[in-house]
Amino acid sequence: MVVSSRVSIPDAARLVDAVLERSTGKNSFIHGESHWQRVAAASLTLLPETPGADPALVFLFALFHDSMRLNDNYDPLHGPRGAALARELHGEAFDLEDAEMSLPAFACEEHTNGGIGPDPTVRVCWDADRLNLWRVGIIPDPRFLSTEAARSEERMVESPGGKSHDKCGS
Ligand SMILES: [Fe+2]
């Protein structure tokens, strides 16, 4: 059982299954299930150094943010579709006060639009995603990282020879 001050996830495996059942992008090597797992794993390294970030909300982001991609290239509405799926499963596979749903939804909707996260939870979400840019040979640009923890050198340089990038989201 995953519980935080905001979120209740009585059965994480059931939640993951519910997302996989509906996901349009789960099989992609770049943005599919293995990427969601890596985002969740990266967030575990950032959370202890980011006071105020909610681990369960970050888990929801890792699971939903790329779940509804239609392709690995230009798909500007995949974030909003991921947020819509989260809203659909809200109250079913996980529970969260209605008013609190706006935070994970915002993190999903805006994750490709860049910028610095306005809230510690959103900052960890977006940085965990960006730290996974190494999978496509890109070293995250520190200007687009929101947390001190993510800006540490060993976390940014996962892929020797990777090129820096001028995009914010992945
Ligand atoms: Fe992503």
Residues whose N, C-alpha, C, O or C-beta is under 5 A from the ligand:
A	BS01	LIG	D66 D129 S170
